[in-house]
Amino acid sequence: MNWMPFKIGPPKKQIVSKTVERDFEREYEKLQKLEEQTKKLHKDMKKSTEADLAMSKAAVKISADLLSNPLCEQDQAFLESMSALDTAMKRMDAFNQEKVNQIQKTVIDPLKKYSGVFPSLNMAVKRREQALQDYKRLQSKVEKYEEKEKTGPVIVKLCQAKDELRPVRDDFEAKNQQLLDEMPKFYQSRIDYFQPSFEALIRAQVVYFTEMSNVFNQLTEQIDPGGLSDEQRQRETEAKLSELRSLSIVADD
C-alpha cells in the first residue's frame, strides 16, 4: 500500500471561473442537442424513404394482380384500363426509386457523415474533463505543501509539485480554450452544411410530384375519357351494387 502524508481534497483555488464554465456548458449542451436531432432526422429520413419504396412496390403489385384478373381475358375495355394502370404504377415506382436514390445521396448520406463527427467531439470533451481533474488534483497537492511548515523536505516537494502542475495546467487551458473557440464555430457550421441537402430534398420532391402529375393525367385520359365526376361514379357504383343485391343468391333470408 502506498503511504500518503496527507489526504488530497479539492483545491481551494478556483480552477475555472463560473463564467467560463457556464459558457462551456452552454455551448456543449447545444452540440449535444444537435447530435440528438441529427441522429433522429437521419433515422426519420430512412424510414420515410423505406415507406415511399414500400408504397410504390405495393401499388405495382396491386396493378399486376388486377391485370392477372380473369376478367381481363373477357373484357377488352377492362384489360386496356388495367394495362394503362399497370404501366402508370411501374412508371411511378421508377420515378420513386430515382427520388429515393437522390435523397439517399444528398440528404441521408450527409446526415450520417455529420453524425460521425460527434464521437470525436465528445472524446475531446472527455479529454478536457480528464485534464481538469488532473489539474485540480495537482493544484490541491501544491496547496497542501504551501500550508505546511516550510522545512527543507517540504520546500523540495513543493517545488516538485509546482513543476508537475505547470504542464498539466497548460494542457488543460489549451484544451479548454480550443473547445471554447471551436464549439460555437462547429454549431454555426450546421447551416452551411445542411442547407444544400435540404434544397436538394425539395428539388427531388418537386421533380417527383411533377412527374406524378403527368403520369396520372395521362392515365386519367386513358381510362376516363368521359371525365365522370366522383359523385357520378359513386352513383354508378351504388346502382351496380343494387343490381347485385337484387339477385336471389345474395338476397337476405
FENVEN-V822694 format. One record per residue. N is the residue number from 1. SS is DSSP state (a for helix, b for strand, c for the rest). D_CENTER is the distance of its C-alpha to the mean C-alpha in Angstrom with 2 decimals. Layout:
n: [N	N]
ss: [SS	SS]
d_center: [D_CENTER	D_CENTER]
This chain:
n: [1	2	3	4	5	6	7	8	9	10	11	12	13	14	15	16	17	18	19	20	21	22	23	24	25	26	27	28	29	30	31	32	33	34	35	36	37	38	39	40	41	42	43	44	45	46	47	48	49	50	51	52	53	54	55	56	57	58	59	60	61	62	63	64	65	66	67	68	69	70	71	72	73	74	75	76	77	78	79	80	81	82	83	84	85	86	87	88	89	90	91	92	93	94	95	96	97	98	99	100	101	102	103	104	105	106	107	108	109	110	111	112	113	114	115	116	117	118	119	120	121	122	123	124	125	126	127	128	129	130	131	132	133	134	135	136	137	138	139	140	141	142	143	144	145	146	147	148	149	150	151	152	153	154	155	156	157	158	159	160	161	162	163	164	165	166	167	168	169	170	171	172	173	174	175	176	177	178	179	180	181	182	183	184	185	186	187	188	189	190	191	192	193	194	195	196	197	198	199	200	201	202	203	204	205	206	207	208	209	210	211	212	213	214	215	216	217	218	219	220	221	222	223	224	225	226	227	228	229	230	231	232	233	234	235	236	237	238	239	240	241	242	243	244	245	246	247	248	249	250	251	252	253]
ss: [c	c	c	c	c	c	c	c	c	c	c	c	c	c	c	c	c	a	a	a	a	a	a	a	a	a	a	a	a	a	a	a	a	a	a	a	a	a	a	a	a	a	a	a	a	a	a	a	a	a	a	a	a	a	a	a	a	a	a	a	a	a	a	a	a	a	a	c	c	c	a	a	a	a	c	a	a	a	a	a	a	a	a	a	a	a	a	a	a	a	a	a	a	a	a	a	a	a	a	a	a	a	a	a	a	a	a	a	a	a	a	a	a	a	a	c	c	a	a	a	a	a	a	a	a	a	a	a	a	a	a	a	a	a	a	a	a	a	a	a	a	a	a	a	a	a	a	c	c	c	c	a	a	a	a	a	a	a	a	a	a	a	a	a	a	a	a	a	a	a	a	a	a	a	a	a	a	a	a	a	a	a	a	a	a	a	a	a	a	a	a	a	a	a	a	a	a	a	a	a	a	a	a	a	a	a	a	a	a	a	a	a	a	a	a	a	a	a	a	a	a	a	a	c	c	c	c	c	c	a	a	a	a	a	a	a	a	a	a	a	a	a	a	a	a	c	c	a	a	a	c	c	c]
d_center: [51.03	50.45	52.55	51.14	53.70	51.44	48.14	45.40	43.49	41.05	42.39	44.27	43.08	39.77	37.58	34.78	35.51	33.81	32.60	30.96	29.38	28.12	26.64	24.96	23.48	22.25	20.48	18.95	17.80	15.98	14.15	13.42	11.87	9.85	8.65	7.97	6.20	3.98	3.64	3.95	2.52	2.33	4.93	6.26	6.74	8.42	10.36	11.39	12.79	14.40	15.98	17.19	18.85	20.35	21.78	23.48	24.77	26.21	27.86	29.45	30.77	32.25	34.01	35.32	36.64	38.37	39.82	41.34	42.90	46.72	47.25	46.11	49.21	51.43	50.08	49.57	47.90	45.34	44.78	44.17	41.72	39.72	39.82	38.46	35.67	34.84	34.73	32.48	30.01	29.96	29.39	26.53	24.96	25.54	24.02	21.01	20.59	20.92	18.27	15.76	16.86	16.44	12.87	12.18	14.03	13.08	9.41	7.71	10.01	9.75	6.07	7.43	10.50	9.37	8.00	11.42	13.31	12.87	15.25	17.93	17.56	17.91	20.83	22.47	22.39	23.97	26.59	27.36	27.86	30.10	32.05	32.52	33.94	36.25	37.34	38.17	40.05	42.17	42.79	44.12	46.28	47.76	48.46	50.25	52.55	53.19	54.39	56.80	60.34	60.51	62.37	62.30	59.84	57.51	57.54	56.74	53.79	52.61	52.65	50.80	48.14	47.73	47.48	44.79	42.91	42.93	40.49	38.15	38.18	37.61	34.69	32.99	33.71	32.30	29.03	28.81	29.60	27.21	24.24	25.63	25.93	22.66	20.06	20.67	20.58	17.23	15.79	17.63	16.52	12.96	14.81	16.61	13.73	11.37	14.39	15.51	12.29	12.42	16.15	15.89	13.82	16.67	19.29	18.17	18.36	21.67	23.18	22.30	23.76	26.70	27.52	27.21	29.64	32.05	31.77	32.51	35.19	36.95	36.62	38.12	41.02	41.69	41.70	42.72	45.41	47.05	44.07	44.53	42.65	40.52	43.44	45.92	43.90	43.56	47.35	47.98	45.81	47.64	50.96	50.16	49.03	52.32	54.24	52.54	53.30	56.92	57.38	59.39	57.07	54.28	56.60	56.34	59.07]
